[in-house]
Amino acid sequence: MTEVVRTRFAPSPTGYLHIGGVRTALFSWLYARKRGGQFILRIEDTDRERSTDEAIQIILEGMQWLGLDYDEGPFYQSRRYDRYKEIIQQLIDEDHAYYCYCSKAELEIMRETAMARGEKPRYNGRCRHGVENPPDDINPVVRFKNPLEGEVIINDCIQGRVVYQNHELDDLIIARSDGTPTYNLTVAVDDVDMRITHVIRGDDHLNNTPRQMNIFSTLGQTAPVYAHVPLILGEDGKRLSKRHGAVSVLEYREQGYLPQALLNYLVRLGWSHGDQEIFSVDEMIQNFDIENVNKSAAAVNPDKLLWLNQHYLKSSPIESLVEPLSAQLRAIDIDPDAGPDLARLIEVQRERCTTLKLMAADSQIFFRKFDHYDPQAAAKHLTNEAAAVLEALKNHLESVVGWSAPVLHEAVKAVADSLELKLGKVAQPLRVALCGNAISPSIDVTLELLGRDKTLARIIRAIKYIHDHNPA
């Protein structure tokens, strides 16, 4: 019987979920989806001092926004302490773990002695065979009895064959002095209990893998298949950090990026399928294979993300963009219902914008009054001569029937013809009157989006501005 693939994403809520973690989640999700398996979400929140509810919420909301649905979970390690204690006691009872009473000072001496001999600083196993008279004033930790001989072989799907000698691995702590379990113990127990078959995670965890594999072996379990993904680097080739924009994944939503654009961008960071750049989610599932992930690190490219985002803005169904644009408008205190139909607005603006945030900013003129005219645009286009043009436009537009771009185009053209002016000599003063500057969509579309009432009110305002600032 073929084994069912079960992958997991196991973030620690001690900081924000950023794109490095999201890419790991995406690779794990794709691997499970392609093979008809299951994808599990596990929250590794045993560090209670640093774990926060806010970080957990960002993980859950970020996964939902990106569409990375999980089949089981979220499981919380903080709710599984009884299970970990059971395994720790089992290991002690079976002589695979022991109490260690060494003080911090003694451990520091061990480190210094080892380093003085040119060796790796490691625990020397002093308490491995028991302590005759354990001190009463020390709460012991529990250490795992790592094998003293042999080797651990990791046949990593990305990194290849990696070998660790057991004598180089010390007896790691699996329970702290307060009884709480440590990372390597909880991960191994969870992967056993949750029947994880494939672990896809960052290569910064590679050094933990031999320790976890030895715990698996001691528990009589087969270790999962591992794939350690290279970390993402900044544009300068250094590890991604806040200075590179390694921010919460939800900040990308706030900045107006679409989830499909971010997923497409991340899947191409270290993975490729020929020369293809644009992937739908279905194409990602169909073509993704973890063995094709590059073992060298990939660097971020913000310009490429913007390019992808604009592609999805232009190609996504308009109705799918209405709600996220509404959110962007509300973020700048604009009522989405106080202006034009959002579907029509998106149709007009999406060729011009790279993000929904920019679209919202560029669309403010259709919802609320602007504070002032651009000085250069006003000086050039809101002149005494323009006042007569705007007056003629106001009179003509008041009588327009059927307020739509084609009808409005003919109306503006009719005014230009009646005044014997080129269309630009009419459209530009009108544009500044309506928008406060000389930049907008085509003048007929701008009129349509503004609507009759806003249009006439702004033309009247501009005429007054001309009279106030350009006395005859």
HUZIMO-V470708 format. One record per residue. N is the residue number from 1. RES is the residue in one small letter. SS is DSSP state (@ for helix, = for strand, . for the rest). BURIAL is 1 if it has 24 or more other ideal C-beta (glycine too) atoms within 12 Angstrom, else 0. Layout:
n/res/ss/burial
N/RES/SS/BURIAL
N/RES/SS/BURIAL
This chain:
n/res/ss/burial
1/m/./0
2/t/./0
3/e/./0
4/v/./0
5/v/./1
6/r/=/1
7/t/=/1
8/r/=/1
9/f/=/1
10/a/./1
11/p/./1
12/s/./1
13/p/./1
14/t/./0
15/g/./1
16/y/./1
17/l/./1
18/h/./1
19/i/@/1
20/g/@/1
21/g/@/1
22/v/@/1
23/r/@/1
24/t/@/1
25/a/@/1
26/l/@/1
27/f/@/1
28/s/@/1
29/w/@/1
30/l/@/1
31/y/@/1
32/a/@/1
33/r/@/1
34/k/@/1
35/r/./1
36/g/./0
37/g/./1
38/q/=/1
39/f/=/1
40/i/=/1
41/l/=/1
42/r/=/1
43/i/=/1
44/e/./1
45/d/./1
46/t/./1
47/d/./0
48/r/./0
49/e/./0
50/r/./0
51/s/./0
52/t/./0
53/d/@/0
54/e/@/0
55/a/@/1
56/i/@/1
57/q/@/0
58/i/@/1
59/i/@/1
60/l/@/1
61/e/@/0
62/g/@/1
63/m/@/1
64/q/@/0
65/w/@/1
66/l/@/1
67/g/./1
68/l/./1
69/d/./0
70/y/./1
71/d/./1
72/e/=/0
73/g/=/1
74/p/=/1
75/f/=/1
76/y/=/1
77/q/@/1
78/s/@/1
79/r/@/0
80/r/./1
81/y/@/1
82/d/@/0
83/r/@/1
84/y/@/1
85/k/@/0
86/e/@/0
87/i/@/1
88/i/@/1
89/q/@/0
90/q/@/0
91/l/@/1
92/i/@/1
93/d/@/0
94/e/./0
95/d/./0
96/h/./1
97/a/=/1
98/y/=/1
99/y/=/1
100/c/=/1
101/y/./1
102/c/./1
103/s/./0
104/k/@/0
105/a/@/0
106/e/@/0
107/l/@/1
108/e/@/0
109/i/@/0
110/m/@/1
111/r/@/0
112/e/@/0
113/t/@/0
114/a/@/0
115/m/@/0
116/a/@/0
117/r/./0
118/g/./0
119/e/./0
120/k/./0
121/p/./0
122/r/./0
123/y/./1
124/n/./1
125/g/./0
126/r/./0
127/c/./1
128/r/./0
129/h/./0
130/g/./0
131/v/./0
132/e/./0
133/n/./0
134/p/./0
135/p/./0
136/d/./0
137/d/./0
138/i/./0
139/n/./0
140/p/./1
141/v/=/1
142/v/=/1
143/r/=/1
144/f/=/1
145/k/./1
146/n/./1
147/p/./1
148/l/./0
149/e/./0
150/g/./0
151/e/=/0
152/v/=/1
153/i/=/0
154/i/=/1
155/n/=/0
156/d/=/1
157/c/./1
158/i/./1
159/q/./1
160/g/=/0
161/r/=/0
162/v/=/1
163/v/=/0
164/y/=/1
165/q/=/0
166/n/@/0
167/h/@/0
168/e/@/0
169/l/./1
170/d/./1
171/d/./1
172/l/./1
173/i/=/1
174/i/=/1
175/a/=/1
176/r/./1
177/s/./0
178/d/./0
179/g/./0
180/t/./1
181/p/=/1
182/t/./1
183/y/@/1
184/n/@/1
185/l/@/1
186/t/@/1
187/v/@/1
188/a/@/1
189/v/@/1
190/d/@/1
191/d/@/1
192/v/@/1
193/d/@/1
194/m/./1
195/r/./0
196/i/./1
197/t/./1
198/h/=/1
199/v/=/1
200/i/=/1
201/r/=/1
202/g/=/1
203/d/@/1
204/d/@/0
205/h/@/1
206/l/@/1
207/n/@/1
208/n/@/1
209/t/@/1
210/p/@/1
211/r/@/1
212/q/@/1
213/m/@/1
214/n/@/1
215/i/@/1
216/f/@/1
217/s/@/1
218/t/@/1
219/l/./1
220/g/./0
221/q/./0
222/t/./0
223/a/./1
224/p/./1
225/v/=/1
226/y/=/1
227/a/=/1
228/h/=/1
229/v/=/1
230/p/./1
231/l/./1
232/i/=/1
233/l/=/0
234/g/./1
235/e/./0
236/d/./0
237/g/./0
238/k/./0
239/r/=/0
240/l/./1
241/s/./0
242/k/@/0
243/r/@/0
244/h/@/0
245/g/./1
246/a/./1
247/v/./1
248/s/./1
249/v/@/1
250/l/@/1
251/e/@/1
252/y/@/1
253/r/@/1
254/e/@/1
255/q/./1
256/g/./1
257/y/./1
258/l/./1
259/p/@/1
260/q/@/1
261/a/@/1
262/l/@/1
263/l/@/1
264/n/@/1
265/y/@/1
266/l/@/1
267/v/@/1
268/r/./1
269/l/./1
270/g/./1
271/w/=/1
272/s/./0
273/h/./0
274/g/./0
275/d/./0
276/q/./0
277/e/./0
278/i/./1
279/f/./1
280/s/./0
281/v/@/1
282/d/@/0
283/e/@/0
284/m/@/1
285/i/@/1
286/q/@/0
287/n/@/0
288/f/./1
289/d/./0
290/i/@/1
291/e/@/0
292/n/@/0
293/v/=/1
294/n/./0
295/k/./0
296/s/./0
297/a/./1
298/a/=/1
299/a/=/0
300/v/./1
301/n/./0
302/p/@/0
303/d/@/0
304/k/@/1
305/l/@/1
306/l/@/1
307/w/@/0
308/l/@/1
309/n/@/1
310/q/@/1
311/h/@/1
312/y/@/1
313/l/@/1
314/k/@/1
315/s/@/0
316/s/./1
317/p/./0
318/i/@/0
319/e/@/0
320/s/@/0
321/l/@/1
322/v/@/1
323/e/@/0
324/p/@/1
325/l/@/1
326/s/@/1
327/a/@/1
328/q/@/1
329/l/@/1
330/r/@/0
331/a/@/0
332/i/./1
333/d/./0
334/i/./1
335/d/./0
336/p/@/1
337/d/@/0
338/a/@/0
339/g/./1
340/p/./1
341/d/./0
342/l/@/1
343/a/@/0
344/r/@/1
345/l/@/1
346/i/@/1
347/e/@/1
348/v/@/1
349/q/@/1
350/r/./1
351/e/./0
352/r/./0
353/c/./1
354/t/./1
355/t/./1
356/l/@/1
357/k/@/1
358/l/@/1
359/m/@/1
360/a/@/1
361/a/@/1
362/d/@/1
363/s/./1
364/q/@/1
365/i/@/1
366/f/@/1
367/f/./1
368/r/./0
369/k/./0
370/f/./1
371/d/./0
372/h/./0
373/y/./1
374/d/./0
375/p/@/0
376/q/@/0
377/a/@/1
378/a/@/1
379/a/@/0
380/k/@/0
381/h/@/1
382/l/./1
383/t/./1
384/n/@/0
385/e/@/0
386/a/@/1
387/a/@/1
388/a/@/0
389/v/@/1
390/l/@/1
391/e/@/1
392/a/@/1
393/l/@/1
394/k/@/1
395/n/@/0
396/h/@/1
397/l/@/1
398/e/./0
399/s/./0
400/v/./1
401/v/./0
402/g/./0
403/w/./1
404/s/./0
405/a/@/1
406/p/@/0
407/v/@/0
408/l/@/1
409/h/@/1
410/e/@/0
411/a/@/1
412/v/@/1
413/k/@/1
414/a/@/0
415/v/@/1
416/a/@/1
417/d/@/0
418/s/@/0
419/l/@/1
420/e/./0
421/l/./1
422/k/./0
423/l/@/1
424/g/@/0
425/k/@/1
426/v/@/1
427/a/@/1
428/q/@/1
429/p/@/1
430/l/@/1
431/r/@/1
432/v/@/1
433/a/@/1
434/l/@/1
435/c/@/1
436/g/./1
437/n/./1
438/a/./1
439/i/./0
440/s/./1
441/p/./1
442/s/./1
443/i/@/1
444/d/@/1
445/v/@/1
446/t/@/1
447/l/@/1
448/e/@/1
449/l/@/1
450/l/@/1
451/g/@/1
452/r/@/1
453/d/@/0
454/k/@/1
455/t/@/1
456/l/@/1
457/a/@/0
458/r/@/1
459/i/@/1
460/i/@/1
461/r/@/1
462/a/@/1
463/i/@/1
464/k/@/0
465/y/@/1
466/i/@/1
467/h/@/0
468/d/@/0
469/h/@/0
470/n/./0
471/p/./0
472/a/./0
